[in-house]
Amino acid sequence: MLRGFVLRFMLAFLAALRVFVRSRGDTALEVLALRQQLAVLKRKQPRPALRLWDRLFWTSLRRMWPRWVDALIIVKPETVVGWHRAGFRRYWRWRSRPRGGRPKVAAETQALIRRLAAGLYVWLPLGLRTLRKVERIVREEMDRAGALELCGELFAHAGVLRALTGE
C-alpha cells in the first residue's frame, strides 16, 4: 500500500518536473487540451457527446501540435484522425458540387446542330483540297472543250431549268 503510494507520488513528481523542461508553448497547448476535455466531461450527461466545435478543436490541434496524442484522454487518436479525414471528404465534396454552369440547349436546337454537322467530316482540310483540285481539273477540261460553266443557283427554280432546256 505504501509502496503504491510512493510510486504514484514519484510519477506525479516526474510529470511536474516535465513542465519545467518543456517549452512554454508546448505546456500551454497541453493545458488547453486538458481544459477542453474537462469542459466536455463536465457536461451533465452519462456519456458526453462531442460537438462539432470539439471535433474542430481536436482536428486543428492535431495539425498544430505534434504531441496532441499525449494529452488526449476522452477519445482514441484514430477517432480524431477519422474526423479529420471525414472533414476532407466533406470539403472536397463541397468543392466539386454542381454550380449551375451552362444553360441547357433546347432539343430542337440540338437536333439542328446534329443534322448540320452530320456531313461536316467530308470537308476536312484534305477533303476540301481534293474537291478544289477536282473542280480545277474539270474547269480546265471544259474550257478546252469550249463549254460554258453554270452555277448551281440557276437550277434552284424549276422554271429557269425548263426555260434553258426548252421543255
C-alpha positions as CSV (number, residue, x, y, z in Angstrom):
1,M,0.0,0.0,0.0
2,L,2.7,2.4,1.0
3,R,4.8,1.3,-1.9
4,G,2.0,2.1,-4.4
5,F,1.6,5.5,-2.9
6,V,5.3,6.2,-3.2
7,L,5.3,5.0,-6.8
8,R,2.3,7.3,-7.7
9,F,3.9,10.2,-5.9
10,M,7.2,9.8,-7.8
11,L,5.4,9.6,-11.1
12,A,3.4,12.7,-10.3
13,F,6.6,14.5,-9.3
14,L,8.3,13.5,-12.5
15,A,5.3,14.7,-14.5
16,A,5.5,18.0,-12.7
17,L,9.2,18.3,-13.5
18,R,8.5,17.7,-17.1
19,V,6.6,21.0,-17.2
20,F,9.9,22.9,-16.5
21,V,11.8,21.1,-19.2
22,R,9.3,21.6,-22.0
23,S,8.7,24.8,-23.9
24,R,6.2,27.3,-22.8
25,G,4.0,27.0,-25.9
26,D,4.0,23.2,-25.6
27,T,2.8,23.4,-22.0
28,A,0.2,26.0,-22.9
29,L,-1.2,23.7,-25.7
30,E,-1.3,20.7,-23.3
31,V,-3.2,22.8,-20.7
32,L,-5.6,24.0,-23.4
33,A,-6.2,20.4,-24.5
34,L,-6.8,19.2,-20.9
35,R,-9.2,22.0,-20.2
36,Q,-11.2,21.3,-23.3
37,Q,-11.6,17.7,-22.3
38,L,-12.5,18.7,-18.8
39,A,-15.2,21.0,-20.2
40,V,-16.6,18.1,-22.2
41,L,-16.7,15.8,-19.2
42,K,-18.5,18.4,-17.1
43,R,-21.5,18.3,-19.4
44,K,-24.4,16.7,-17.5
45,Q,-24.8,13.5,-19.5
46,P,-23.9,9.9,-18.7
47,R,-21.6,9.8,-21.8
48,P,-20.9,13.3,-23.0
49,A,-21.3,13.7,-26.8
50,L,-18.6,15.6,-28.6
51,R,-20.0,18.5,-30.6
52,L,-18.8,20.0,-33.9
53,W,-16.6,22.6,-32.1
54,D,-15.0,19.8,-30.0
55,R,-14.2,17.9,-33.2
56,L,-12.8,21.0,-34.9
57,F,-10.7,21.8,-31.9
58,W,-9.0,18.4,-31.9
59,T,-8.5,18.2,-35.7
60,S,-6.9,21.7,-35.7
61,L,-4.8,20.8,-32.6
62,R,-3.7,17.7,-34.4
63,R,-2.3,19.8,-37.2
64,M,-0.6,22.4,-35.0
65,W,0.9,20.3,-32.1
66,P,2.9,17.2,-32.6
67,R,2.3,15.9,-29.1
68,W,-1.5,16.1,-29.2
69,V,-1.8,12.3,-28.6
70,D,-0.2,12.6,-25.2
71,A,-2.9,14.9,-23.9
72,L,-5.9,13.1,-25.5
73,I,-7.9,11.1,-23.0
74,I,-11.6,11.1,-23.9
75,V,-11.3,9.6,-27.4
76,K,-8.9,7.4,-29.3
77,P,-6.4,9.1,-31.6
78,E,-7.8,7.1,-34.5
79,T,-11.1,8.8,-33.9
80,V,-9.6,12.2,-34.3
81,V,-7.8,11.1,-37.5
82,G,-11.2,9.8,-38.8
83,W,-12.8,13.1,-38.1
84,H,-10.0,14.8,-40.0
85,R,-10.5,12.5,-43.0
86,A,-14.2,13.0,-42.9
87,G,-13.7,16.7,-42.9
88,F,-11.5,16.5,-46.0
89,R,-14.2,14.3,-47.7
90,R,-16.9,16.9,-46.9
91,Y,-14.6,19.7,-48.1
92,W,-13.9,18.2,-51.5
93,R,-17.5,17.1,-51.9
94,W,-18.5,20.7,-51.4
95,R,-15.8,22.0,-53.8
96,S,-16.9,19.7,-56.5
97,R,-20.6,20.3,-56.2
98,P,-22.5,21.3,-59.4
99,R,-22.8,25.1,-59.6
100,G,-25.2,25.6,-62.4
101,G,-22.9,26.0,-65.4
102,R,-24.0,26.4,-68.9
103,P,-27.8,26.7,-69.6
104,K,-29.5,23.7,-71.3
105,V,-29.9,23.8,-75.1
106,A,-33.3,23.1,-76.5
107,A,-33.8,19.7,-78.0
108,E,-34.8,21.1,-81.4
109,T,-31.6,23.2,-81.4
110,Q,-29.5,20.1,-80.6
111,A,-31.2,18.2,-83.5
112,L,-30.5,21.0,-85.9
113,I,-26.8,21.1,-84.9
114,R,-26.5,17.3,-85.3
115,R,-28.2,17.5,-88.7
116,L,-26.0,20.3,-89.9
117,A,-22.8,18.7,-88.6
118,A,-23.6,15.2,-90.0
119,G,-21.7,15.8,-93.3
120,L,-19.0,18.1,-91.8
121,Y,-16.3,15.4,-91.7
122,V,-16.3,15.4,-95.6
123,W,-14.9,18.9,-95.7
124,L,-11.9,18.3,-93.6
125,P,-8.8,20.0,-95.0
126,L,-7.7,17.1,-97.1
127,G,-11.3,16.6,-98.5
128,L,-11.6,20.3,-99.3
129,R,-8.3,20.3,-101.0
130,T,-9.3,17.3,-103.1
131,L,-12.6,18.9,-104.0
132,R,-10.9,22.1,-105.2
133,K,-8.4,20.1,-107.3
134,V,-11.2,18.1,-109.0
135,E,-13.1,21.4,-109.7
136,R,-9.9,22.9,-111.3
137,I,-9.3,19.8,-113.5
138,V,-13.0,19.7,-114.7
139,R,-12.9,23.5,-115.3
140,E,-9.7,23.2,-117.4
141,E,-11.2,20.3,-119.5
142,M,-14.5,22.2,-120.0
143,D,-12.5,25.3,-121.1
144,R,-10.6,23.2,-123.6
145,A,-13.8,21.8,-125.0
146,G,-15.4,25.4,-125.2
147,A,-18.2,24.6,-122.7
148,L,-20.0,27.2,-120.5
149,E,-19.9,27.0,-116.8
150,L,-23.2,27.3,-115.0
151,C,-23.6,27.9,-111.3
152,G,-25.9,25.6,-109.2
153,E,-28.0,28.5,-108.1
154,L,-29.5,28.8,-111.6
155,F,-31.1,25.4,-111.2
156,A,-32.7,26.2,-107.9
157,H,-36.0,27.1,-109.6
158,A,-37.6,24.6,-111.9
159,G,-38.9,27.4,-114.2
160,V,-35.3,28.5,-115.0
161,L,-34.3,25.0,-115.8
162,R,-37.2,24.5,-118.2
163,A,-36.5,27.8,-119.9
164,L,-32.9,26.8,-120.5
165,T,-33.6,23.4,-121.8
166,G,-36.7,24.4,-123.8
167,E,-39.0,21.8,-122.2
